[in-house]
Amino acid sequence: MRYDLNINWLQTNIQYLKVSVNLIPHSSYLIPFLAQDVHNYFKFSNMNTELRKIIICMKEVLLGEPWYGKPVLTILNEVNPEIVFKKFHEKSHSIIDLIYHMVTWLEFTRQRLEKDQFLDHQALEWRETNPAMHTWSNGISQFTAETNKIIEILNNATDELLQEKVDYREYNFEYLLNGLIQHNIYHLGQIAYINKLFL
């Protein structure tokens, strides 16, 4: 059987693997998915074009070479853990608030993909952070793990998923998944900015 390999897909996954080995302890969440991706690519080489584009974009933003600059995990690992709870004023969000807010939307997306009936998403959107529980390391680990759980689900789905309506929302999964990518980039910019201001 002849496969027309997608060069962008291969380059993204090679970069994904190369960088992940330098991100201990977070690399344990990343490496297993490359093998699964290779299997799925050959299995569906001429299918799921739109879904593959979203998966590639998610990986580029997380750990690749996105057009806008540094990927999420590179910037998060540059943050000084000593300043993540600091705020400019009482009503502003800290870096720890932002990372767990991002985690909440990842959890929401995963739960919708899994058809989980958990509904208490709004109550957690800006959760109260406890320094004993919501550490910076845990935040990065949860962000990485949730992202890769979503990628794993998408690797086993087809393009038809994208047109399915998201439970409890008035939009489909294509809108949600692209919005999630944009959401991560938006808050990543805030995290990078706050980190620089406190240097």
Steps between C-alpha positions, in 0.01 A plus 500: 500500500635843406475787749539862407676626812409842629834678556354759738351224712834318521695816579259592778526159665879487470522841669246386758720204594832692489382770737303271732809308614638825643190577707530251784272432690242602242641288217335191647168640379624564148706218353238219493273701275751518215484124444122513506504787251720304259260206518200724440668686216556184299159366594320813383754643255235624258235583759434749778684785331330773702544319831870444428542874438356573845723237665808643326407850612447388859843337504669798338356732765583260784853395411587575137605809308185715475499804274444747787817398691576265790262209569298470818723260692815697425347820638346325801836346590661846483265636767651565842290286741561756776285764329205292376269609786585870472237750380526862387188588694216325680279450193768377260583138428829339597694259279374210713141617439564504126655153474217336695245696297660351188489155663128544570421558133714200404306289749173634362601410145612151599178440694290609202698270270450213744128582535554545872189641671699714744347849482671709771735667254407864564561463875861400427577741217692730733561268792630598841863396508658342804883519504518161670299335223527721193875507454667625183644156425158338541346763274746427218456125545120525491509728197727257314308191603160644405631618163634156420179330612316718248753415228462129578121525464533691173748246365225239525225718354400595146423829328131442567563588864571862407143560388345347811333743739673539836274399789359798692634744239368650175810425293679197356833335584681673216417835660591376849835346405615799296381727779697299755820553301433873478415512871832341595696744284311800642570410864854389421570858390369626834719254691812599305425870554444465878813288535711769335353776714599321820857419388 
